[in-house]
């Protein structure tokens, strides 16, 4: 079990979190972001982060991946602003776009 808040830290991998229910609060640099159902949170590698909170009813997906996986896609990465260190990391999608499992 994780004890919150997690202290500030920096990772060498990228994080992608998608919440299907509940909510979480995560910092990216000096800014704090609350994200909820049907929202992604993207954290680029080497960014200082702190995970402040996760609700008890949280469900979703958590993925960590190396930046190397994106090397072949450098020509289109600038289209995805949320992957930039200085951009807003939360992306909402409509409930209709989320498959039901």
MARKEKE-197111 format. One record per residue: residue number from 1; residue in three letters; x, y, z of N, C-alpha, C in turn. Coordinates in Angstrom, 1 decimal, padded with zeros to 4 digits, m for minus. Example, Ala and Ser with C-alpha at 12.3 -4.5 7.8 and 13.67 -1.06 7.14 Angstrom:
{seq->1; type->ala; neast->013.2; nnorth->m005.7; nup->007.8; caeast->012.3; canorth->m004.5; caup->007.8; ceast->013.2; cnorth->m003.3; cup->007.8}
{seq->2; type->ser; neast->012.8; nnorth->m002.2; nup->007.1; caeast->013.7; canorth->m001.1; caup->007.1; ceast->012.9; cnorth->000.0; cup->007.9}
% end
This chain:
{seq->1; type->unk; neast->000.8; nnorth->m001.2; nup->000.0; caeast->000.0; canorth->000.0; caup->000.0; ceast->000.9; cnorth->001.2; cup->000.0}
{seq->2; type->unk; neast->000.4; nnorth->002.2; nup->m000.7; caeast->001.2; canorth->003.5; caup->m000.8; ceast->000.6; cnorth->004.4; cup->000.2}
{seq->3; type->unk; neast->001.5; nnorth->005.2; nup->000.8; caeast->001.2; canorth->006.2; caup->001.8; ceast->001.2; cnorth->007.6; cup->001.1}
{seq->4; type->unk; neast->000.2; nnorth->008.3; nup->001.2; caeast->000.1; canorth->009.6; caup->000.5; ceast->000.2; cnorth->010.7; cup->001.6}
{seq->5; type->unk; neast->000.8; nnorth->011.9; nup->001.2; caeast->001.4; canorth->012.1; caup->m000.1; ceast->002.7; cnorth->011.5; cup->m000.3}
{seq->6; type->unk; neast->003.0; nnorth->011.2; nup->m001.6; caeast->004.4; canorth->010.7; caup->m002.0; ceast->005.2; cnorth->012.0; cup->m002.0}
{seq->7; type->unk; neast->006.4; nnorth->011.9; nup->m001.5; caeast->007.3; canorth->013.1; caup->m001.6; ceast->007.7; cnorth->013.4; cup->m003.0}
{seq->8; type->unk; neast->008.1; nnorth->014.7; nup->m003.2; caeast->008.6; canorth->015.1; caup->m004.6; ceast->009.7; cnorth->014.2; cup->m005.1}
{seq->9; type->unk; neast->009.6; nnorth->013.8; nup->m006.3; caeast->010.6; canorth->013.0; caup->m006.9; ceast->010.7; cnorth->013.2; cup->m008.4}
{seq->10; type->unk; neast->011.7; nnorth->012.7; nup->m009.1; caeast->011.9; canorth->012.8; caup->m010.5; ceast->012.1; cnorth->011.4; cup->m011.1}
{seq->11; type->unk; neast->011.4; nnorth->011.0; nup->m012.1; caeast->011.6; canorth->009.7; caup->m012.7; ceast->012.2; cnorth->009.8; cup->m014.1}
{seq->12; type->unk; neast->012.8; nnorth->008.7; nup->m014.6; caeast->013.4; canorth->008.7; caup->m015.9; ceast->012.4; cnorth->008.2; cup->m017.0}
{seq->13; type->unk; neast->011.2; nnorth->007.8; nup->m016.6; caeast->010.2; canorth->007.3; caup->m017.5; ceast->009.0; cnorth->008.3; cup->m017.5}
{seq->14; type->unk; neast->008.2; nnorth->008.1; nup->m018.6; caeast->007.0; canorth->008.9; caup->m018.7; ceast->005.9; cnorth->008.2; cup->m018.0}
{seq->15; type->unk; neast->004.9; nnorth->009.0; nup->m017.4; caeast->003.7; canorth->008.4; caup->m016.8; ceast->002.5; cnorth->008.7; cup->m017.6}
{seq->16; type->unk; neast->001.6; nnorth->007.8; nup->m017.7; caeast->000.3; canorth->008.0; caup->m018.3; ceast->m000.7; cnorth->007.4; cup->m017.3}
{seq->17; type->unk; neast->m001.6; nnorth->008.2; nup->m016.8; caeast->m002.6; canorth->007.7; caup->m015.9; ceast->m004.0; cnorth->008.0; cup->m016.6}
{seq->18; type->unk; neast->m004.9; nnorth->007.0; nup->m016.6; caeast->m006.2; canorth->007.2; caup->m017.1; ceast->m007.2; cnorth->006.7; cup->m016.0}
{seq->19; type->unk; neast->m008.1; nnorth->007.6; nup->m015.5; caeast->m009.0; canorth->007.3; caup->m014.5; ceast->m010.4; cnorth->006.9; cup->m015.0}
{seq->20; type->unk; neast->m010.9; nnorth->005.8; nup->m014.6; caeast->m012.2; canorth->005.4; caup->m015.0; ceast->m013.3; cnorth->005.7; cup->m013.9}
{seq->21; type->unk; neast->m012.8; nnorth->005.8; nup->m012.6; caeast->m013.7; canorth->006.3; caup->m011.6; ceast->m012.8; cnorth->006.8; cup->m010.4}
{seq->22; type->unk; neast->m013.3; nnorth->007.7; nup->m009.6; caeast->m012.6; canorth->008.3; caup->m008.5; ceast->m011.8; cnorth->009.5; cup->m009.0}
{seq->23; type->unk; neast->m010.9; nnorth->010.0; nup->m008.2; caeast->m010.1; canorth->011.1; caup->m008.5; ceast->m008.7; cnorth->011.1; cup->m007.9}
{seq->24; type->unk; neast->m007.8; nnorth->011.9; nup->m008.4; caeast->m006.4; canorth->011.9; caup->m007.9; ceast->m005.9; cnorth->013.3; cup->m008.0}
{seq->25; type->unk; neast->m004.9; nnorth->013.6; nup->m007.2; caeast->m004.3; canorth->014.9; caup->m007.3; ceast->m002.8; cnorth->014.7; cup->m007.4}
{seq->26; type->unk; neast->m002.2; nnorth->015.2; nup->m008.5; caeast->m000.8; canorth->015.0; caup->m008.8; ceast->m000.2; cnorth->016.3; cup->m009.2}
{seq->27; type->unk; neast->001.1; nnorth->016.5; nup->m008.8; caeast->001.8; canorth->017.7; caup->m009.1; ceast->002.7; cnorth->017.5; cup->m010.3}
{seq->28; type->unk; neast->002.8; nnorth->018.5; nup->m011.2; caeast->003.8; canorth->018.5; caup->m012.3; ceast->004.6; cnorth->019.8; cup->m012.1}
{seq->29; type->unk; neast->005.8; nnorth->019.7; nup->m011.7; caeast->006.6; canorth->020.9; caup->m011.3; ceast->006.0; cnorth->021.5; cup->m010.1}
{seq->30; type->unk; neast->005.7; nnorth->022.8; nup->m010.2; caeast->005.1; canorth->023.5; caup->m009.1; ceast->003.6; cnorth->023.6; cup->m009.1}
{seq->31; type->unk; neast->002.9; nnorth->023.0; nup->m010.1; caeast->001.5; canorth->023.1; caup->m010.3; ceast->000.8; cnorth->021.8; cup->m009.9}
{seq->32; type->unk; neast->m000.4; nnorth->021.9; nup->m009.3; caeast->m001.1; canorth->020.8; caup->m008.8; ceast->m002.3; cnorth->020.6; cup->m009.7}
{seq->33; type->unk; neast->m002.7; nnorth->019.4; nup->m010.1; caeast->m003.7; canorth->019.1; caup->m011.0; ceast->m004.6; cnorth->018.0; cup->m010.4}
{seq->34; type->unk; neast->m005.9; nnorth->018.2; nup->m010.4; caeast->m006.9; canorth->017.2; caup->m010.0; ceast->m007.5; cnorth->016.6; cup->m011.3}
{seq->35; type->unk; neast->m007.5; nnorth->015.3; nup->m011.3; caeast->m008.1; canorth->014.7; caup->m012.5; ceast->m009.0; cnorth->013.6; cup->m012.1}
{seq->36; type->unk; neast->m010.0; nnorth->013.3; nup->m012.9; caeast->m011.1; canorth->012.5; caup->m012.5; ceast->m011.5; cnorth->011.5; cup->m013.6}
{seq->37; type->unk; neast->m012.7; nnorth->010.9; nup->m013.5; caeast->m013.2; canorth->010.0; caup->m014.5; ceast->m013.1; cnorth->010.5; cup->m015.9}
{seq->38; type->unk; neast->m012.6; nnorth->009.6; nup->m016.8; caeast->m012.5; canorth->009.9; caup->m018.2; ceast->m011.4; cnorth->011.0; cup->m018.5}
{seq->39; type->unk; neast->m010.4; nnorth->011.0; nup->m017.6; caeast->m009.3; canorth->012.0; caup->m017.9; ceast->m008.0; cnorth->011.3; cup->m017.8}
{seq->40; type->unk; neast->m007.1; nnorth->011.7; nup->m018.7; caeast->m005.7; canorth->011.2; caup->m018.7; ceast->m004.9; cnorth->012.3; cup->m018.0}
{seq->41; type->unk; neast->m003.8; nnorth->011.8; nup->m017.3; caeast->m002.7; canorth->012.7; caup->m016.8; ceast->m001.4; cnorth->012.2; cup->m017.4}
{seq->42; type->unk; neast->m000.7; nnorth->013.1; nup->m018.1; caeast->000.5; canorth->012.8; caup->m018.7; ceast->001.7; cnorth->013.5; cup->m018.0}
{seq->43; type->unk; neast->002.7; nnorth->012.8; nup->m017.6; caeast->003.9; canorth->013.3; caup->m017.0; ceast->005.1; cnorth->012.9; cup->m017.8}
{seq->44; type->unk; neast->005.8; nnorth->013.9; nup->m018.4; caeast->007.0; canorth->013.6; caup->m019.1; ceast->008.1; cnorth->013.2; cup->m018.2}
{seq->45; type->unk; neast->009.0; nnorth->012.4; nup->m018.8; caeast->010.2; canorth->012.0; caup->m018.0; ceast->011.0; cnorth->013.2; cup->m017.5}
{seq->46; type->unk; neast->011.7; nnorth->013.0; nup->m016.4; caeast->012.6; canorth->014.0; caup->m015.8; ceast->011.8; cnorth->015.2; cup->m015.2}
{seq->47; type->unk; neast->010.5; nnorth->015.2; nup->m015.2; caeast->009.7; canorth->016.3; caup->m014.5; ceast->009.6; cnorth->016.0; cup->m013.0}
{seq->48; type->unk; neast->009.8; nnorth->017.0; nup->m012.2; caeast->009.6; canorth->016.8; caup->m010.8; ceast->008.1; cnorth->016.6; cup->m010.5}
{seq->49; type->unk; neast->007.7; nnorth->015.6; nup->m009.7; caeast->006.3; canorth->015.3; caup->m009.4; ceast->006.1; cnorth->015.0; cup->m008.0}
{seq->50; type->unk; neast->004.9; nnorth->015.1; nup->m007.6; caeast->004.5; canorth->014.6; caup->m006.2; ceast->003.1; cnorth->014.1; cup->m006.4}
{seq->51; type->unk; neast->002.8; nnorth->013.0; nup->m005.8; caeast->001.4; canorth->012.5; caup->m005.9; ceast->000.8; cnorth->012.7; cup->m004.5}
{seq->52; type->unk; neast->m000.2; nnorth->013.6; nup->m004.5; caeast->m000.8; canorth->014.1; caup->m003.2; ceast->m001.9; cnorth->013.2; cup->m002.7}
{seq->53; type->unk; neast->m002.7; nnorth->012.7; nup->m003.6; caeast->m004.0; canorth->012.1; caup->m003.2; ceast->m004.5; cnorth->011.1; cup->m004.3}
{seq->54; type->unk; neast->m005.1; nnorth->010.0; nup->m003.8; caeast->m006.0; canorth->009.2; caup->m004.6; ceast->m007.2; cnorth->008.8; cup->m003.8}
{seq->55; type->unk; neast->m008.4; nnorth->009.0; nup->m004.3; caeast->m009.6; canorth->008.6; caup->m003.6; ceast->m009.6; cnorth->007.1; cup->m003.4}
{seq->56; type->unk; neast->m010.3; nnorth->006.6; nup->m002.4; caeast->m010.4; canorth->005.2; caup->m002.1; ceast->m011.1; cnorth->004.4; cup->m003.2}
{seq->57; type->unk; neast->m012.0; nnorth->005.1; nup->m003.9; caeast->m012.7; canorth->004.4; caup->m005.0; ceast->m012.1; cnorth->004.5; cup->m006.4}
{seq->58; type->unk; neast->m010.8; nnorth->004.9; nup->m006.4; caeast->m010.2; canorth->005.1; caup->m007.7; ceast->m010.0; cnorth->003.8; cup->m008.5}
{seq->59; type->unk; neast->m010.2; nnorth->003.9; nup->m009.8; caeast->m010.0; canorth->002.8; caup->m010.7; ceast->m009.4; cnorth->003.4; cup->m012.0}
{seq->60; type->unk; neast->m008.6; nnorth->002.6; nup->m012.7; caeast->m008.1; canorth->003.1; caup->m013.9; ceast->m006.9; cnorth->002.4; cup->m014.3}
{seq->61; type->unk; neast->m006.1; nnorth->003.0; nup->m015.1; caeast->m004.9; canorth->002.4; caup->m015.7; ceast->m003.7; cnorth->003.3; cup->m015.5}
{seq->62; type->unk; neast->m002.5; nnorth->002.7; nup->m015.2; caeast->m001.3; canorth->003.4; caup->m015.0; ceast->m000.2; cnorth->002.8; cup->m015.9}
{seq->63; type->unk; neast->000.4; nnorth->003.6; nup->m016.6; caeast->001.5; canorth->003.1; caup->m017.6; ceast->002.7; cnorth->004.0; cup->m017.4}
{seq->64; type->unk; neast->003.9; nnorth->003.3; nup->m017.3; caeast->005.1; canorth->004.0; caup->m017.4; ceast->005.9; cnorth->003.5; cup->m018.6}
{seq->65; type->unk; neast->006.4; nnorth->004.4; nup->m019.4; caeast->007.1; canorth->004.0; caup->m020.6; ceast->008.3; cnorth->004.9; cup->m020.8}
{seq->66; type->unk; neast->009.3; nnorth->004.3; nup->m021.5; caeast->010.6; canorth->005.0; caup->m021.8; ceast->010.3; cnorth->006.0; cup->m023.0}
{seq->67; type->unk; neast->011.0; nnorth->007.1; nup->m023.0; caeast->010.9; canorth->008.1; caup->m024.1; ceast->011.4; cnorth->007.4; cup->m025.4}
{seq->68; type->unk; neast->012.3; nnorth->006.4; nup->m025.3; caeast->012.8; canorth->005.7; caup->m026.5; ceast->011.7; cnorth->005.2; cup->m027.4}
{seq->69; type->unk; neast->010.5; nnorth->004.8; nup->m026.8; caeast->009.4; canorth->004.3; caup->m027.5; ceast->008.9; cnorth->005.3; cup->m028.5}
{seq->70; type->unk; neast->009.1; nnorth->006.6; nup->m028.2; caeast->008.5; canorth->007.6; caup->m029.1; ceast->009.5; cnorth->008.1; cup->m030.1}
{seq->71; type->unk; neast->010.7; nnorth->007.6; nup->m030.2; caeast->011.8; canorth->008.1; caup->m031.1; ceast->011.3; cnorth->008.1; cup->m032.6}
{seq->72; type->unk; neast->010.6; nnorth->007.1; nup->m033.0; caeast->010.2; canorth->007.0; caup->m034.3; ceast->009.0; cnorth->007.9; cup->m034.7}
{seq->73; type->unk; neast->008.5; nnorth->008.6; nup->m033.7; caeast->007.3; canorth->009.5; caup->m033.9; ceast->007.7; cnorth->010.9; cup->m033.6}
{seq->74; type->unk; neast->009.0; nnorth->011.3; nup->m033.6; caeast->009.4; canorth->012.7; caup->m033.3; ceast->008.7; cnorth->013.7; cup->m034.2}
{seq->75; type->unk; neast->008.5; nnorth->013.3; nup->m035.4; caeast->007.9; canorth->014.2; caup->m036.4; ceast->006.4; cnorth->014.6; cup->m036.1}
{seq->76; type->unk; neast->005.7; nnorth->013.9; nup->m035.2; caeast->004.4; canorth->014.2; caup->m034.9; ceast->004.2; cnorth->014.6; cup->m033.4}
{seq->77; type->unk; neast->005.2; nnorth->014.5; nup->m032.6; caeast->005.1; canorth->014.7; caup->m031.2; ceast->004.7; cnorth->016.1; cup->m030.8}
{seq->78; type->unk; neast->005.1; nnorth->017.1; nup->m031.6; caeast->004.8; canorth->018.5; caup->m031.3; ceast->003.3; cnorth->018.7; cup->m031.5}
{seq->79; type->unk; neast->002.5; nnorth->017.8; nup->m032.0; caeast->001.1; canorth->017.9; caup->m032.1; ceast->000.4; cnorth->017.6; cup->m030.8}
{seq->80; type->unk; neast->001.1; nnorth->016.9; nup->m029.9; caeast->000.6; canorth->016.4; caup->m028.6; ceast->001.1; cnorth->017.3; cup->m027.5}
{seq->81; type->unk; neast->000.5; nnorth->018.5; nup->m027.4; caeast->001.0; canorth->019.5; caup->m026.4; ceast->001.2; cnorth->019.0; cup->m025.0}
{seq->82; type->unk; neast->000.3; nnorth->018.1; nup->m024.6; caeast->000.3; canorth->017.5; caup->m023.2; ceast->001.6; cnorth->016.8; cup->m022.9}
{seq->83; type->unk; neast->002.4; nnorth->016.4; nup->m023.9; caeast->003.7; canorth->015.7; caup->m023.7; ceast->004.8; cnorth->016.7; cup->m023.4}
{seq->84; type->unk; neast->004.5; nnorth->018.0; nup->m023.6; caeast->005.5; canorth->019.0; caup->m023.4; ceast->005.6; cnorth->019.4; cup->m021.9}
{seq->85; type->unk; neast->006.9; nnorth->019.6; nup->m021.4; caeast->007.1; canorth->019.9; caup->m020.0; ceast->006.3; cnorth->021.1; cup->m019.5}
{seq->86; type->unk; neast->006.0; nnorth->022.1; nup->m020.4; caeast->005.4; canorth->023.3; caup->m019.9; ceast->003.9; cnorth->023.3; cup->m020.1}
{seq->87; type->unk; neast->003.3; nnorth->022.3; nup->m020.7; caeast->001.9; canorth->022.3; caup->m021.1; ceast->001.0; cnorth->021.7; cup->m020.0}
{seq->88; type->unk; neast->m000.3; nnorth->021.9; nup->m020.1; caeast->m001.3; canorth->021.3; caup->m019.2; ceast->m001.3; cnorth->019.8; cup->m019.4}
{seq->89; type->unk; neast->m001.2; nnorth->019.0; nup->m018.3; caeast->m001.0; canorth->017.5; caup->m018.5; ceast->m002.3; cnorth->016.7; cup->m018.5}
{seq->90; type->unk; neast->m003.5; nnorth->017.4; nup->m018.3; caeast->m004.7; canorth->016.7; caup->m018.1; ceast->m005.5; cnorth->016.8; cup->m019.4}
{seq->91; type->unk; neast->m006.0; nnorth->015.6; nup->m019.9; caeast->m006.7; canorth->015.5; caup->m021.2; ceast->m008.0; cnorth->014.8; cup->m020.9}
{seq->92; type->unk; neast->m009.2; nnorth->015.4; nup->m021.2; caeast->m010.5; canorth->014.8; caup->m021.0; ceast->m011.0; cnorth->014.2; cup->m022.3}
{seq->93; type->unk; neast->m011.7; nnorth->013.0; nup->m022.2; caeast->m012.3; canorth->012.4; caup->m023.3; ceast->m013.7; cnorth->012.2; cup->m023.0}
{seq->94; type->unk; neast->m014.6; nnorth->012.2; nup->m024.0; caeast->m016.0; canorth->011.9; caup->m023.7; ceast->m016.2; cnorth->010.4; cup->m023.2}
{seq->95; type->unk; neast->m017.2; nnorth->010.2; nup->m022.4; caeast->m017.5; canorth->008.9; caup->m021.9; ceast->m017.8; cnorth->007.9; cup->m023.0}
{seq->96; type->unk; neast->m018.4; nnorth->008.4; nup->m024.1; caeast->m018.7; canorth->007.5; caup->m025.2; ceast->m017.4; cnorth->007.0; cup->m025.9}
{seq->97; type->unk; neast->m016.3; nnorth->007.6; nup->m025.7; caeast->m015.0; canorth->007.1; caup->m026.3; ceast->m014.3; cnorth->006.1; cup->m025.4}
{seq->98; type->unk; neast->m014.8; nnorth->005.8; nup->m024.2; caeast->m014.2; canorth->004.8; caup->m023.3; ceast->m014.9; cnorth->003.5; cup->m023.5}
{seq->99; type->unk; neast->m014.2; nnorth->002.4; nup->m023.9; caeast->m014.8; canorth->001.1; caup->m024.1; ceast->m015.2; cnorth->000.6; cup->m022.7}
{seq->100; type->unk; neast->m016.3; nnorth->m000.2; nup->m022.6; caeast->m016.7; canorth->m000.8; caup->m021.4; ceast->m016.2; cnorth->m002.2; cup->m021.3}
{seq->101; type->unk; neast->m015.6; nnorth->m002.5; nup->m020.2; caeast->m015.0; canorth->m003.9; caup->m020.0; ceast->m015.7; cnorth->m004.6; cup->m018.9}
% end
